[in-house]
Amino acid sequence: MKKFYFLAISLLALLLSSCGKGGQGELVGAYNRKFKNNAIPLGMVYVPGGRNLLGMTDEDITFYQGKQSKMVSMSPFFMDQTEITNAEYRQFVNWVRDSIAITKGNIDDYFIKPKGNAAAGAQKFKVIDWRKVGNGSNLWNNKKQDVQTKLKAMYINDNLSNFTHGRNDKDIDIKLLRYAYVEKNTDMALENSALPNRQRIDDYDIYTDNPTPGKVNEHPSIMVYPDTLVWRKDYTYEYNDPMVEAYFNHPSYDKYPVVGVTWDQARAFSNWRTQFYENVARQRKLPYNSRLKYDLPTEAEFEYAARGGRTQTKYPWGGPYIMNAKGCLQANFKVGRGNYADDGALYTVEARAYLPNDYGLYNMAGNVAEWTLNSYNTSLPEDKNPIFRKGRRKTVKGGSWKDIGFFLQNSVAQFEYQDVPRSYIGFRCVSHYPGNNIIN
C-alpha cells in the first residue's frame, strides 16, 4: 500500500511539473539561470544611464576644432574609480611573464594534472594551476634544478653580467612578454555577414606570435611591458632619468597611474582582465557573461561620466573655476605659464588624489590623459553613445599633468596614434551593465 501511495504522489508531481513547464503546449520561455546582477565590480563605480549635453558649451580657443554640443543618451555602465595604476598593470605584466615561462618551458609542476580518462590520453591543451603559481614567487624562487634551467630562457642572454659581477644574471627579457589573444570584431562580422563562404574565425581579430602574412584579421601579439623611456623621448632636454628608472617599478609609485602604454596595450589589458574574471566565474558556476567584458570607454562615455550627472559644467567638479573657494587647485595640470609644482607635484600624483566628482570618479581631468575606444573625429554622428571606430588616431580625454587648464574641460578632446606611448597618457576601463537600472 505504501508503494502505491508513493507511486501515485510521484506521478502527480510529474504531472504538475509538466503543466508548469509548458507540458500542455503553452509557450512559457526558456529562461537563463538567475543570479545576483547588482554587484559592482571591485574598484569601479556605477554610472547610471541617462541623457546629457556633450560637446563645447563654454570657453573656446582660436582655431580649436571641437565638437558642437549635442544631447546624447547613454545606457548604464561601470567605470574604474581611478586610472589603472602601476600596481594593477604590473599584475597583468607578471601574469604574462609567468604564463610564458611555464608554457614555453613546459614546466609540469605548474600545470593542472588531468584525472580519470583524460589522464590516459594526450592532452590537447595544458591548463596552468594558478593556485600553485600564486603571485609568481613560488615559480621564480623554485629551487629545483630542472625548473631553474627552463627559466633561463626568460633571462636576457648577453655579456653584461661579466662586467657587473653577476648582478644582471636574472634580468627578465621584456621583449618576450607578449600577450596573444582573440576578440570578436563586430565590424568584420557585419562586413562578412553576406559572404557565402563566411567562416566564424573571420569575424575575430587574432593577435598571435606568428601572424599569417596577408590575413587581415591576424596581428602580431602585443608587447605588454610599458615603455619606460617615454620620460626621455617626450622631453629630450630634461633630466628625467630618475623617472625612467623608478616610475613603473618603485614601490613609491605603486598607486600612481601607469603611463607609457599604447592604445593597443590598454585594449590587451582589458581583454586579459575580462578573461581573468571569467575564469573565476566559471569556477563559481556563474554564466560566462555574468559580467560583460571590460574595455576602454567610448569618448561619449568618458565625457558623460566626467560630468557626474551635471549639465553644461566646465570641469568634472562642477564649477566654472579650476580653484575652489579656498584657493586650492582641484586637479594636477600645468598651472599658468609653467608652474608645474603649484598643484603639489611636478609630474603625476596618486590615482586617488584630489576629490572625486559626483559619480565618485577620481582625476577625470588632469593627472594623466586617458585613451578612449574612439578614433578621433570632431562630430557626434548619433545621439546614443556615438563612436567612430576606423582610424589610427585615437581620442584622448581629460588632459594631463603637462597640459594647461583648457584641456581639462569635460568637452575637450585630443588625439594620439594608437601605437605611440606617452608619459602623460594612461587609461581606465568600463564594463557595461546588462539592464536598465542596477536597483531593479
N, C-alpha and C positions, 0 to 999 in steps of 0.2 A: 504493500500500500504506500509506503514511504517513497519507494522508487517511482510509483505512478504520480504522486504529487510533485516530486522533483522534476519529472519529465514534463508535466503539464506547465509548471512555472517557467521552465526553460523555454518551452515553445511560445508561451505568452510573451516573455521578454524579447524573444527573437522577432515576434510579430510586431510588437510595439516599436522596436528599434528600426525595423524595416519601414514602418509607416512614417516614422520621424525623419528618415533619411531619403525620402522620395521613393519608397518601395512601391507606392501605388501610382507611379508615373508622373509625380509632380516635380516641377523644377525647383530645387532647393539650393543650388550653387555648390561649388567645390571650394571651400574656404581654406586659406592658409592657416598654419598653426599660429595661434595668438601668442604674443609675448609683450613685455613691457616696452613701450615705444617712446617713453618720455624721459629717458635717461640722457643727460647732457654729457657728451664726451669729456674726459678729463682735460683740463686746461683750456676748454672752449666756453663760449657763451652762446646763448640762444638769441638770434636776431629775428624778431617777428616779421612776418610778411606785411606788406602794405604798399603805400604809394607815396612818392616824394618827388620834389622838383630837383632834377640833376642838371649839372652844367653851370656855366658862368652866370652869376647873379649880382656880382659886386665888382671889386677892383679889377681893372684890366691894365695891361702894359702895351706899349706900342708894338704893333705887328704880331702880337701873340694870337695865334690862330686856335683859340679854344673852342670848345663845343658850345653851341647855342643851348639855352635851357629848355628842358622838356620834362613833362610829367612821366615818370616811369614806375611801373608796378613790379613788385618782387614777391616771390614765394619765400617762406621762412627757411633759414639755414643756420647752421652752427659755424662759428668762426673762432679761430685761435685768439685767446685773450691778449697774447703778446706776439711779437715777431718770433720766429723759430730761433732758439738760442744756440750758442756754440755747443753746449752740453747735449741738447736734443739732436742736433745734426750729427754730433760725434757718435751717438748711439747708432745711427744709420751707417756711418763710415765703419765703425767697429763690427757691425753685423756683416757688412760686405767683406771686410777683411777676414773674419772668422770663417764665413761660409766658403770663400775661395780657398783658404788654407786647407780646410777639411776635404772639400770635394776634389780639388786639383791634386792634393796629396794623398787622397783616398785613405784617410786616417780612420780605420774601422772602429776605433774606440768611441767615436762620437756619432756614429750612425745608429738609428733605431734598429734593434735586432728583430727580424721577421719571426713570426710564430706560426705554428701549425703547418699547413700545407705550403704556405708561402716560403717557409724556411727550406723546403726541399728543392724548389726550383730557383732559377736565376732571377734576380730582382731587376726589373726594368728601370726603376728609379730608386735611388737610395735617399732616405729622409734623415736629416740631421736631428739628433736629440738635443734640443737646446737647453734642456734641463741639466745636461752634463756639461755643456759649454759654458752656461752661466753668462757672466759679463766678459768672458774671454780669458780671465786669469787662469782658469783651470787648464785651458788649452796651451797657452804660451808659457806657463810655468811647469808643464808636464815634464817629468824627469826621465821618461822612457827614451832610450837612445833612438829607437826607430821613429818615434814621433818628432824628436828634435831634428833628425836627419831630413824628414819630409818638410818640416817648417823652414828649412834653409832656403827652399825655392822662393820664399816670400821676402827674403832679405836682399838688399842691394849688394850686388856682387862686383865690387871694384877694389881698388888698392888703397882707398882712403884709410882703412884701419891700420895699414902698415905705418902710417905717419901719426896716428892718434893712439898708439899702444892698445888697439883693440876696442876702443870706446864705441866705434861705429859698426861693430860686427853684426848687430841685430837691428839695424835701421830698416824699417819696412819700405819696400819699393812701392811708392804710392801710385806709380803708373799701372801697377797690377790691379788696383782697386777699381774695378769696373762693374757696373750693375747692368745685368741683362734682364729684360722683361718684355711682356707683350701687353698691349692695351687696345681695346676696340676703338676704331676711328669712325665716328658716325658720318663724317664727310665722305669717306671712302665707301662705307656701307650704302649711302644714298646714291653715289655715283655708280656703284656696281649692281644696284638692285634690279636693273633692267637687262643685265647681261645674261645670255642664255647659259653660258658655261661658268657662271659665278661659283666660286668656292668660298667657304666660310673664312679660310685663312687670309683671303684677300681683303677682308674687312678690318684687319688688325695691323697696327704698327708693331713691328718686331724689332727690338733692339738686341742685337746679338754680337758676340765676339767675331763672328765670321759672316758678315752680310753678303748675300749673293749679288754680284755686280749686275746692274740693270733692273733689279727688283725695287720698285718704287716704295714698297712698304717695309723694306728691310733697311735698318740703320745701324751704325756702329753702337756698341754698348756704351753706357755713359760713365765717364771717369767721375768718381764721387768726391774725391778729396778737394776741398776748397783751394783756390789759387791764393796762397798767402802772399805772393809777390805783388798783388794789386796795390798794396800800400806804397810800393816803389813805382809801379807802372803808371798809376794815376797822378803821382806827384814826384816827378823825376828829380827835382831840385830841392826836395825836403828830406830831412833826416828822419825817415820812418822805419829804420832798421829794427828798433825795439818792437814795433807793431808786427813786422814780418815774422819775427822770431817767437813772439809770445801770444798774439791775439787769439789764435784758434786753440792753442794747447795749454795755456797757463790757467791754473785754477781761478785766478782773479777775474778772468773774462768768461767764466762758465755761463753766467747769466746774461751775458751781452748778446746782441743779435748776431747771427752768423752772417758774414759777408764773403765776397769772393766766389759766390756761387752763380752759375748761369741760370737762365730760364729753364734750360734742359735739365740741369741738375735738380732744380726745385721741383720739376714735374716727376723726375725719377724718385725723389724723396717722397712725394705724395703717393706714388704707386706703392713703394715699399711700406709706407705707413698703413695703406689700405690692406695689403697682404698680411702685414704683421697682426692687425686686428682680426682679420678673417680667420687666420689660423687658430687664434684663441677662441673665436666664436664657434668654430667647428667642434672644438673640444668640449665646449659647453652645450653642444647640440642646438645652437641657435640657427635660424635661417641664414644662408650665406650672405644675403643682402639685408641683414638686420640693421646694419648701418651703411648708408650709401657711401660711395667712395670719397676719399679725400682728394682735393685738387686745389689749384690756385683759384682765388676768387676772380670773377669777371670784373672788369673796370666798374661796371654799374653796381655790382655787389659791394665793392670796396667803398665807393663813394656813398652808397646808401647806408652802409654800416658806420662809416665815419661820421655821418651827420647825426647819428644817435637818435633818430626819430624827430629831429627838429627840421623845420623848413627854412630855406634861404639863409642858412647860417654860413658864416665865412670860414670858421675853423671847427674842428671836432668838439672843442669845449663849449661851443655855442656862441660865445661873444664875438664882437667885431674887432677886438683888440688882442694882441699877442701877449700882453701882460695882464695880470689880474689886478684887482683893486689895491692890493698891497705892493704892486710894482714888481712882482715876481714873474719871470718868464715861464710860459706854460708848455714849452717844447724845447728840443735840442736842435738848434739851427745856427746859421751864420748871422750873428747879430750886427746890425749896422753895416759898416764897410769892412768888416772882417774881425770883429771881436768874438772869436770862436769860444773863448773861455768864459764869457759873461754868463752863459747859461749853466755853468758848472762843469763842463767837460770840453776838452779840445777836440775829441773825436766822438765816438758813440758813448752812450750811457747804458745802464742795465735796462733790460726789456720792460721792467715794471716801474721805471722812473716816471715821475710826474703823475698827475691824476688821470684816471680813465674818463672816457666820455659816458654818456647816459646809458649806453648798452654795456658798459664795463670793459671796453676795449682800450688798451694802452697804446700810446705812441702811434695813433693813426695819422699823425702829422709829425714830421721831424724824426730824429734819430737815424733811421735808415729808410730810404725809399723802398718800395716793395713791388715785386713782379706781380702782374696780373695775367690772366689767361688770354686777354685780348691781343690781337695785332693792332698796332697804332692806327687810329683813324679819327678824324675830327668831326664825325657826325654820329647821331643817335638814330639808327635806322628803324628801330622798333620801340614800342612802348612797354614791352615786357622783357626785362633782363637782356638788353641788346648786346650783341657780340660780333666782332669781326675775327675770323679765325686764320685767314691766309695772309702770309707775310712774315718776314723775319724780324721786323721791327716790332718789339713788344711794348705794350703800355706799362709805364712805371708810375705809381701813385704815392702821394704822401709827403714828398720832399724829404730831405735828409739833413744830417749834421753840417754838410758843406753848402747847403742851399740858403738863399735869402728867404725872408718871410713870405714873399709872394707865392713861392712854390709849395708852401704848407697849406694853402687853401684847399678846401674839400673838392672844388671843381677842377683844379689844375692837374694836368697830366703831362708827363714827359715820355720819352721812349729810349730804349736801348736795344741793340741787336741781341737775339736770343742766345748766342754763343759767346757773349762778351761778359766776363765777370767784372765787378766793380767793388771798390772799398766802401761804397756808400749805398749799395743795393742788397737787400735781404728779401724775406718773404714770410708769409703766414698762409695757413691752409683753411679751407672751408669744407664742410660736409653738409649736403642738403638734407633738410628734414622731410621725410616722406609723409606728408599730410598737410593740413591747413593750419593747425594750431596745436602746440605741444600740451596745452591744458586739457584738451578734449580726450 
